[in-house]
Amino acid sequence: MPRKSKRAKLILTNEQRDQLTSTAQSRTAAVREVERAKILLKYADGVSISAIQSTLNVSRPTFYKCIDKALTMGSATGLKDKYHRPKARVITAAAKAWVVNLACTKPTEHGYAAETWSHRLLAQHTRQQSGYDCLKNAAKATIQRILKEYPTQPHKVRYYTENRDPEFNHKMHDVLVVYHDVNVHNEQQASGQTLPIITVSIDEKPGIQAIKNVAADLPPIPGKRTFIGRDYHYERLGTLSLLAALDLHTGHVIAQVHEHHRSCEFISLLQELDEFYPPASLIRIILDNHSAHISKETMRYLATRPNRFIYVHTPTHGSWLNLVETLFGKMARTFLKHIRVASKEELRQRILLGIQEINDAPVVHRWKKFDFAQN
């Protein structure tokens, strides 16, 4: 037979019981307060300590602390933690600076194999090499708090592209001037008017994967499966490259899909542009520095069409300046998203169908920010 507790019985007023019941049933109160409210209610109802411990899965020390506070200072106090006077800071500012400085180096500089620091490795090195008494027992959590105080994340890597084009600003200025000129013409031109200069943005989207399902997709079933089910396994059939020219005046897209992106494919796109636009118009092309754009084969073709094309190159590593990239982003978010095909030919047809859908409801892409072109 369990031994009867020597602690006094907890007597609750109706108001106190209502408050504890409300807290015990709350879904927004702190978990520890909900747990303590349940302990106090059961203890006040005469439930044994063993039964309460078994039902609520709490330890004896937790139970005793809660009951003792309620018996001495009231049920409301029994729900709260005791006030603890904050301890004086142990880790000095110099020690913290040492940790932050260490985090700004690479582990390889200190003889480790890792490329980036983990908090555990930082704590280990700090304990062994810091020379500060306050860091001799530094744990992983200690390092985390220090790095959070002086925001540093040595375990993360974010990629960037170094500006290697000495003419970057000049080339960017030229591109933005073209966009400004296009916007002015679009606002002033009458519908159906033939422009003396037609501006198109050209780029390639290589490596579009033809992926085949090895099992059929499962359709959504209301009330059972709200999503499309797809087998994790798939078969790679190869890749295709999309060459696209975006008309910045009308939003019309001229596109070709090929196995490769070489000079002959690029020349084929130029020929289609030449046939599509009126012979009297000058075609101004915004494009990057791909070798196919300036190869000997391409130059020989351009020589056969004098005064027909004008190149405006984006800076090296400045593909974000090419408006056709916004078209590729739209494609990736729409008909190319989650695409599965049975063959590369089906992928080609699906891409061309998607381009046709875009041309059925064309959207004029505009560059809106021209602060870079003020210099």
C-alpha positions as CSV (number, residue, x, y, z in Angstrom):
1,M,0.0,0.0,0.0
2,P,1.5,3.4,-1.0
3,R,2.6,5.6,1.8
4,K,0.4,8.7,2.5
5,S,2.1,12.0,1.8
6,K,2.8,14.2,4.9
7,R,2.2,17.4,2.9
8,A,-0.9,19.4,3.7
9,K,-3.9,19.1,1.5
10,L,-4.3,21.9,-1.1
11,I,-7.6,23.7,-0.7
12,L,-8.8,25.8,-3.7
13,T,-11.5,28.4,-3.9
14,N,-14.0,28.2,-6.7
15,E,-12.2,31.1,-8.4
16,Q,-8.7,29.4,-8.1
17,R,-10.1,26.2,-9.4
18,D,-11.7,27.9,-12.4
19,Q,-8.4,29.7,-13.2
20,L,-6.4,26.4,-12.9
21,T,-8.9,24.6,-15.1
22,S,-8.7,27.3,-17.7
23,T,-4.9,27.1,-17.7
24,A,-4.9,23.3,-17.8
25,Q,-7.1,23.4,-20.9
26,S,-5.4,26.3,-22.6
27,R,-3.7,25.8,-26.0
28,T,-1.8,29.0,-25.8
29,A,-0.3,29.0,-22.3
30,A,3.2,27.9,-21.7
31,V,3.6,24.1,-21.5
32,R,5.1,24.2,-18.1
33,E,2.2,26.2,-16.7
34,V,-0.4,23.8,-18.2
35,E,1.5,20.9,-16.7
36,R,1.6,22.5,-13.2
37,A,-2.1,23.4,-13.4
38,K,-2.9,19.8,-14.0
39,I,-0.7,18.7,-11.0
40,L,-2.4,21.2,-8.7
41,L,-5.9,20.2,-9.7
42,K,-5.2,16.5,-9.3
43,Y,-3.5,17.0,-5.9
44,A,-6.4,19.2,-4.7
45,D,-8.8,16.4,-5.7
46,G,-6.9,13.9,-3.5
47,V,-5.2,11.9,-6.3
48,S,-2.0,10.2,-5.0
49,I,1.4,11.4,-5.9
50,S,2.2,8.1,-7.7
51,A,-0.9,8.3,-9.7
52,I,-0.2,11.9,-10.7
53,Q,3.4,11.1,-11.6
54,S,2.2,8.2,-13.7
55,T,-0.6,10.1,-15.5
56,L,1.3,13.3,-16.2
57,N,4.7,11.7,-16.6
58,V,6.5,14.2,-14.3
59,S,9.3,13.7,-12.0
60,R,9.0,13.8,-8.2
61,P,11.2,16.9,-7.8
62,T,9.0,18.7,-10.3
63,F,5.9,17.6,-8.4
64,Y,7.2,18.7,-5.0
65,K,8.4,22.1,-6.2
66,C,5.0,22.9,-7.7
67,I,3.0,21.7,-4.6
68,D,5.3,23.4,-2.1
69,K,5.0,26.8,-3.9
70,A,1.3,26.5,-4.1
71,L,0.9,25.5,-0.4
72,T,3.1,28.4,0.8
73,M,2.4,31.2,-1.7
74,G,-0.8,30.3,-3.4
75,S,-1.9,28.4,-6.5
76,A,-1.1,31.2,-8.9
77,T,2.5,31.2,-7.7
78,G,2.7,27.5,-8.1
79,L,2.4,27.9,-11.8
80,K,5.4,30.3,-12.1
81,D,9.1,29.8,-11.9
82,K,11.0,31.3,-9.0
83,Y,12.9,34.5,-9.7
84,H,16.6,33.9,-10.3
85,R,19.0,36.8,-10.0
86,P,21.0,36.8,-13.2
87,K,24.6,35.7,-12.7
88,A,27.4,38.0,-13.5
89,R,29.0,37.6,-17.0
90,V,31.7,35.0,-16.9
91,I,33.1,35.2,-20.5
92,T,35.0,38.4,-21.0
93,A,34.7,40.7,-24.1
94,A,38.3,39.8,-25.1
95,A,37.4,36.1,-25.0
96,K,34.4,36.6,-27.1
97,A,36.5,38.6,-29.6
98,W,38.9,35.7,-29.8
99,V,36.1,33.3,-30.6
100,V,34.6,35.6,-33.3
101,N,38.1,36.1,-34.8
102,L,38.6,32.3,-34.9
103,A,35.2,31.8,-36.6
104,C,36.4,34.2,-39.4
105,T,39.2,31.9,-40.3
106,K,39.1,28.5,-42.0
107,P,39.6,25.2,-40.2
108,T,42.3,24.3,-42.7
109,E,44.4,27.2,-41.4
110,H,44.5,25.4,-38.0
111,G,45.3,21.9,-39.3
112,Y,41.8,20.5,-39.6
113,A,40.4,18.7,-42.6
114,A,37.0,20.5,-42.6
115,E,36.4,23.3,-45.1
116,T,34.0,25.2,-42.8
117,W,33.6,25.4,-39.0
118,S,30.9,23.6,-37.1
119,H,29.9,24.8,-33.7
120,R,31.1,21.6,-32.2
121,L,34.6,21.9,-33.8
122,L,34.8,25.5,-32.8
123,A,34.0,24.6,-29.2
124,Q,36.6,21.8,-29.3
125,H,39.3,24.1,-30.7
126,T,38.3,26.9,-28.2
127,R,38.7,24.6,-25.2
128,Q,42.1,23.5,-26.3
129,Q,43.7,26.6,-27.8
130,S,42.0,29.8,-26.5
131,G,44.2,30.4,-23.5
132,Y,41.3,32.1,-21.6
133,D,40.2,30.5,-18.4
134,C,36.6,31.4,-19.0
135,L,36.7,29.4,-22.2
136,K,38.3,26.2,-20.9
137,N,34.9,24.6,-20.5
138,A,33.2,26.2,-23.5
139,A,30.5,24.0,-24.9
140,K,28.7,24.1,-28.3
141,A,25.9,26.2,-26.8
142,T,28.5,28.7,-25.5
143,I,29.9,29.2,-29.0
144,Q,26.4,29.5,-30.5
145,R,25.5,32.3,-28.0
146,I,28.7,34.2,-28.7
147,L,28.3,34.0,-32.5
148,K,24.7,35.0,-32.2
149,E,25.7,38.0,-30.1
150,Y,28.2,39.0,-32.9
151,P,26.2,37.7,-35.9
152,T,28.6,35.3,-37.5
153,Q,27.7,32.0,-39.4
154,P,30.9,30.3,-40.3
155,H,29.1,27.1,-41.1
156,K,27.2,28.6,-44.0
157,V,28.5,29.3,-47.6
158,R,26.8,31.8,-49.9
159,Y,28.2,32.0,-53.5
160,Y,28.9,35.1,-55.4
161,T,30.5,36.0,-58.7
162,E,33.6,38.2,-58.7
163,N,33.4,41.1,-61.2
164,R,36.1,40.3,-63.7
165,D,35.0,42.6,-66.5
166,P,36.9,46.0,-66.3
167,E,34.3,47.4,-68.6
168,F,31.3,46.2,-66.6
169,N,29.8,49.6,-65.7
170,H,30.3,50.9,-69.2
171,K,28.6,47.9,-70.8
172,M,25.8,47.9,-68.2
173,H,25.2,51.6,-69.0
174,D,24.9,50.8,-72.7
175,V,22.4,48.0,-72.0
176,L,20.2,50.2,-69.7
177,V,20.3,53.0,-72.3
178,V,18.9,50.5,-74.8
179,Y,16.1,49.5,-72.4
180,H,15.2,53.1,-71.8
181,D,15.1,53.8,-75.5
182,V,12.8,50.8,-76.0
183,N,10.4,52.0,-73.2
184,V,10.2,55.4,-74.8
185,H,9.4,53.9,-78.2
186,N,6.8,51.6,-76.8
187,E,5.0,54.5,-75.2
188,Q,5.1,56.6,-78.3
189,Q,4.6,54.2,-81.2
190,A,1.2,53.7,-82.7
191,S,-0.3,50.3,-83.0
192,G,0.9,48.4,-86.1
193,Q,3.6,50.9,-86.8
194,T,6.8,49.5,-88.3
195,L,9.8,50.4,-86.1
196,P,13.1,51.4,-87.8
197,I,15.0,49.6,-85.0
198,I,13.6,46.4,-83.4
199,T,15.2,45.3,-80.2
200,V,15.2,41.6,-79.2
201,S,16.8,39.9,-76.2
202,I,18.5,36.6,-77.0
203,D,19.9,33.9,-74.7
204,E,20.1,30.2,-74.4
205,K,18.7,27.9,-71.7
206,P,20.8,24.8,-71.9
207,G,20.5,21.5,-70.1
208,I,16.7,21.2,-70.0
209,Q,16.4,17.6,-68.8
210,A,14.1,15.1,-70.4
211,I,13.0,12.9,-67.5
212,K,10.8,9.9,-67.9
213,N,8.6,8.4,-65.2
214,V,9.0,4.7,-64.6
215,A,5.6,4.5,-63.0
216,A,2.4,6.4,-63.7
217,D,1.5,9.5,-61.7
218,L,-1.3,9.1,-59.2
219,P,-4.0,11.8,-59.4
220,P,-5.4,13.6,-56.4
221,I,-8.3,12.0,-54.6
222,P,-10.5,14.4,-52.6
223,G,-10.5,13.6,-49.0
224,K,-7.7,11.1,-49.3
225,R,-4.8,12.4,-51.4
226,T,-4.7,16.2,-52.0
227,F,-1.6,16.0,-54.2
228,I,-0.3,14.2,-57.3
229,G,1.6,11.1,-56.3
230,R,4.8,10.4,-58.2
231,D,7.3,7.6,-57.9
232,Y,10.8,8.7,-56.7
233,H,12.5,6.6,-59.4
234,Y,12.9,8.1,-62.9
235,E,14.9,7.7,-66.1
236,R,17.1,10.3,-67.6
237,L,16.8,10.6,-71.4
238,G,19.2,13.4,-72.0
239,T,19.0,17.2,-72.3
240,L,18.0,19.8,-74.8
241,S,18.9,23.5,-75.3
242,L,16.4,26.3,-75.9
243,L,17.5,29.3,-77.9
244,A,15.0,32.2,-77.5
245,A,14.6,35.7,-78.8
246,L,12.3,38.0,-76.9
247,D,10.8,41.0,-78.7
248,L,11.0,43.8,-76.2
249,H,8.3,45.8,-78.1
250,T,5.6,43.2,-78.4
251,G,6.5,40.3,-76.1
252,H,6.6,37.9,-79.0
253,V,9.0,35.0,-78.6
254,I,10.9,33.3,-81.4
255,A,12.4,30.0,-80.1
256,Q,14.2,27.0,-81.3
257,V,15.0,23.7,-79.5
258,H,18.2,21.8,-80.4
259,E,20.4,19.0,-79.0
260,H,23.4,21.5,-78.9
261,H,24.1,25.2,-78.8
262,R,26.7,25.8,-81.4
263,S,27.3,28.4,-84.1
264,C,25.1,26.6,-86.6
265,E,22.1,26.6,-84.1
266,F,22.6,30.3,-83.3
267,I,22.8,31.2,-87.0
268,S,19.6,29.3,-87.5
269,L,17.9,31.6,-85.0
270,L,19.4,34.7,-86.6
271,Q,18.0,33.5,-90.0
272,E,14.5,33.1,-88.5
273,L,14.7,36.6,-87.0
274,D,15.8,37.9,-90.4
275,E,12.7,36.2,-92.1
276,F,10.3,37.3,-89.4
277,Y,10.9,41.0,-89.3
278,P,10.4,43.5,-92.1
279,P,13.5,43.9,-94.4
280,A,13.7,47.6,-93.8
281,S,14.1,47.3,-90.0
282,L,17.4,47.1,-88.1
283,I,17.5,44.3,-85.6
284,R,19.2,45.2,-82.4
285,I,20.2,42.2,-80.3
286,I,21.0,42.2,-76.6
287,L,23.1,39.0,-75.9
288,D,25.9,37.7,-73.8
289,N,29.5,36.8,-74.7
290,H,28.9,33.1,-75.7
291,S,31.5,31.9,-78.2
292,A,28.8,30.9,-80.7
293,H,27.7,34.6,-80.9
294,I,31.1,35.8,-82.2
295,S,32.5,32.7,-83.9
296,K,33.9,32.8,-87.4
297,E,30.9,31.0,-88.7
298,T,28.5,33.5,-87.2
299,M,30.6,36.4,-88.4
300,R,30.6,35.0,-92.0
301,Y,26.8,34.8,-91.8
302,L,26.5,38.4,-90.5
303,A,28.7,39.6,-93.3
304,T,26.1,38.4,-95.8
305,R,23.5,40.5,-94.1
306,P,25.1,44.0,-93.8
307,N,23.3,46.7,-91.8
308,R,20.7,44.1,-90.6
309,F,21.9,43.2,-87.1
310,I,23.4,45.3,-84.2
311,Y,25.0,43.6,-81.2
312,V,24.7,45.0,-77.7
313,H,26.7,42.7,-75.3
314,T,25.9,42.4,-71.6
315,P,29.0,42.5,-69.3
316,T,30.8,39.3,-68.4
317,H,28.8,37.6,-65.5
318,G,26.0,40.1,-66.1
319,S,23.4,37.8,-67.5
320,W,20.9,39.3,-65.0
321,L,20.9,42.4,-67.3
322,N,19.4,40.3,-70.1
323,L,15.6,40.7,-70.0
324,V,15.1,37.3,-71.7
325,E,16.1,35.8,-68.3
326,T,12.7,36.9,-67.0
327,L,11.1,34.8,-69.7
328,F,13.1,31.8,-68.7
329,G,12.1,32.3,-65.1
330,K,8.5,32.4,-66.2
331,M,8.9,29.1,-68.1
332,A,10.6,27.4,-65.2
333,R,7.6,28.4,-62.9
334,T,5.0,27.3,-65.4
335,F,5.1,24.6,-68.1
336,L,8.6,23.3,-67.3
337,K,7.9,22.8,-63.6
338,H,7.8,19.1,-62.7
339,I,7.7,18.2,-66.4
340,R,7.9,14.5,-67.3
341,V,8.1,13.2,-70.8
342,A,8.4,9.9,-72.7
343,S,11.1,11.1,-75.1
344,K,13.3,14.0,-76.0
345,E,11.1,14.7,-78.9
346,E,8.1,15.0,-76.6
347,L,10.1,17.5,-74.5
348,R,10.9,19.5,-77.6
349,Q,7.2,19.6,-78.6
350,R,6.1,20.5,-75.1
351,I,8.6,23.4,-75.0
352,L,7.4,24.7,-78.4
353,L,3.8,24.4,-77.3
354,G,4.6,26.4,-74.1
355,I,6.2,29.1,-76.3
356,Q,3.1,29.2,-78.5
357,E,0.9,29.6,-75.4
358,I,3.1,32.6,-74.4
359,N,2.7,34.1,-77.8
360,D,-1.0,33.7,-77.7
361,A,-1.1,36.1,-74.8
362,P,2.2,38.0,-75.1
363,V,3.5,40.2,-72.2
364,V,5.9,43.1,-72.9
365,H,8.9,42.7,-70.5
366,R,10.2,46.1,-69.3
367,W,13.2,47.2,-67.4
368,K,12.0,49.6,-64.7
369,K,15.0,50.6,-62.7
370,F,17.5,52.9,-64.4
371,D,19.5,54.3,-61.5
372,F,22.6,52.6,-62.9
373,A,22.4,54.6,-66.1
374,Q,22.6,58.0,-64.5
375,N,26.4,58.2,-64.5
